[in-house]
Amino acid sequence: MNTEKIRHLRDRLRLLERETIRPFDNRNECCGLTLAQCHTLLEIGNRGEISLVDLAATFGLDTSTLSRTIQGLVRIGLVDRETSAKDRRYIVITLTAQGSRVFHNIENRFNNYFAAVLDRISSDRRDAVVEAVSVLAEAVRRYNESNGCCKRK
């Protein structure tokens, strides 16, 4: 593949990452949470209930690293962490009532943000853009799982 095309893709992806995160990098925009706490809360909220091990695998982190983020969320009353009734070796993480409210607030902010972004793309190209991002994300995930720097063992 053309080296210039690859470099252009890398540059555009870095720009996309910076610009997508920027509005939520300010703690006020993410309900007073750090970006890591915000992403963690969103993942828990979308899953409903998740083990610490599964959540760490989702983010590609070790459990001790993620545990510190979870502890911060527990401390401010947004999540509960309990030993699983099914398997006492696992810690199950859920949102508290307050955590659920914050989750929905953040979800609404993200939805409004991305709706406004998509409004800036002509209506005849929106579906193609969403599809292209989905295809690219899946290709990156498959590469990382099988051959890449993030290969799961």
C-alpha positions as MATLAB code, in Angstrom:
seq = 'MNTEKIRHLRDRLRLLERETIRPFDNRNECCGLTLAQCHTLLEIGNRGEISLVDLAATFGLDTSTLSRTIQGLVRIGLVDRETSAKDRRYIVITLTAQGSRVFHNIENRFNNYFAAVLDRISSDRRDAVVEAVSVLAEAVRRYNESNGCCKRK';
ca = [
       0.000    0.000    0.000;
       1.074    3.565   -0.677;
       3.168    4.966    2.197;
       1.701    8.434    1.740;
      -1.838    7.067    2.015;
      -0.926    5.221    5.225;
       0.653    8.347    6.697;
      -2.451   10.376    5.754;
      -4.701    7.801    7.480;
      -2.555    7.918   10.623;
      -2.636   11.721   10.662;
      -6.413   11.828   10.221;
      -6.951    9.226   12.950;
      -4.785   11.177   15.413;
      -6.743   14.324   14.577;
     -10.033   12.450   14.986;
      -8.936   11.104   18.362;
      -7.840   14.529   19.639;
     -10.925   16.329   18.383;
     -13.358   13.663   19.601;
     -11.931   13.644   23.119;
     -11.374   17.389   23.465;
     -14.955   18.382   24.404;
     -14.991   15.733   27.154;
     -11.449   16.245   28.403;
     -12.658   19.069   30.614;
     -13.982   17.598   33.878;
     -16.994   19.912   33.722;
     -18.099   18.355   30.445;
     -17.858   14.836   31.851;
     -19.745   15.504   35.099;
     -16.591   16.139   37.142;
     -14.963   12.837   36.155;
     -11.594   12.166   34.615;
     -11.701   10.828   31.079;
     -10.763    7.346   32.377;
     -13.576    7.456   34.947;
     -15.995    8.695   32.287;
     -15.145    5.844   29.876;
     -15.351    3.328   32.714;
     -18.725    4.604   33.887;
     -20.070    4.469   30.311;
     -18.913    0.877   29.863;
     -20.476   -0.226   33.154;
     -23.693    1.615   32.328;
     -23.919    0.024   28.894;
     -23.307   -3.442   30.311;
     -25.491   -3.103   33.412;
     -23.240   -5.382   35.430;
     -19.706   -6.480   34.656;
     -16.860   -8.221   36.439;
     -13.631   -6.381   37.078;
     -11.814   -9.000   34.963;
     -14.144   -8.519   31.977;
     -14.012   -4.738   32.272;
     -10.215   -4.792   32.365;
     -10.166   -7.030   29.275;
     -12.506   -4.624   27.475;
     -10.049   -1.775   28.020;
      -6.923   -3.900   27.565;
      -5.775   -3.084   31.105;
      -4.683   -5.215   34.003;
      -7.114   -5.446   36.901;
      -4.858   -3.575   39.339;
      -4.745   -0.522   37.048;
      -8.495   -0.509   36.516;
      -9.143   -1.211   40.183;
      -7.808    2.249   41.086;
     -10.264    3.881   38.674;
     -13.111    1.789   40.059;
     -12.119    2.666   43.627;
     -12.358    6.359   42.756;
     -15.857    5.807   41.352;
     -16.838    3.861   44.482;
     -15.479    6.633   46.696;
     -17.666    9.271   44.997;
     -20.723    7.009   45.109;
     -21.176    6.197   41.416;
     -20.470    2.455   41.416;
     -20.724   -0.504   43.736;
     -18.242   -3.332   43.718;
     -19.218   -6.598   45.302;
     -18.006  -10.154   45.330;
     -19.956  -12.238   42.809;
     -22.567  -14.530   44.332;
     -21.853  -17.062   41.556;
     -18.072  -17.083   41.867;
     -16.407  -15.499   44.884;
     -13.189  -14.984   42.903;
     -14.857  -12.273   40.813;
     -15.710   -8.701   41.673;
     -18.966   -7.500   40.092;
     -19.338   -3.810   39.338;
     -22.681   -2.017   38.946;
     -23.873    1.572   38.921;
     -25.466    3.099   41.988;
     -28.640    5.177   41.561;
     -26.463    8.302   41.442;
     -24.107    6.569   38.994;
     -27.049    5.737   36.762;
     -28.117    9.396   36.696;
     -24.580   10.512   35.819;
     -24.350    7.764   33.173;
     -27.556    8.945   31.485;
     -26.384   12.564   31.643;
     -23.079   11.673   29.960;
     -24.848    9.453   27.403;
     -27.117   12.356   26.478;
     -24.155   14.704   26.126;
     -22.318   12.230   23.878;
     -25.453   11.600   21.819;
     -26.049   15.333   21.348;
     -22.398   15.896   20.481;
     -22.272   13.168   17.848;
     -25.677   14.155   16.446;
     -24.300   17.671   15.925;
     -21.152   16.258   14.322;
     -23.177   14.054   11.964;
     -25.330   17.062   11.060;
     -22.195   18.602    9.582;
     -21.912   15.729    7.105;
     -24.216   15.781    4.120;
     -27.202   13.498    4.665;
     -26.322   11.356    1.642;
     -22.892   10.525    3.144;
     -23.744    9.955    6.836;
     -24.491    6.244    6.539;
     -21.280    5.709    4.568;
     -19.235    7.538    7.229;
     -20.749    5.497   10.066;
     -20.188    2.282    8.096;
     -16.571    3.217    7.269;
     -15.782    3.966   10.930;
     -17.369    0.650   11.942;
     -15.382   -1.302    9.349;
     -12.136    0.405   10.375;
     -12.737   -0.154   14.105;
     -13.485   -3.843   13.528;
     -10.392   -4.291   11.336;
      -8.192   -2.672   13.997;
      -9.746   -4.841   16.733;
      -9.226   -8.055   14.726;
      -5.628   -7.149   13.901;
      -4.812   -6.312   17.514;
      -6.338   -9.558   18.783;
      -4.482  -11.765   16.329;
      -1.190  -10.127   15.318;
      -0.799   -6.709   16.746;
       0.814   -5.081   19.692;
      -2.202   -5.868   21.834;
      -2.401   -9.591   21.085;
      -4.307  -11.437   23.784;
      -2.494  -14.414   25.227;
];
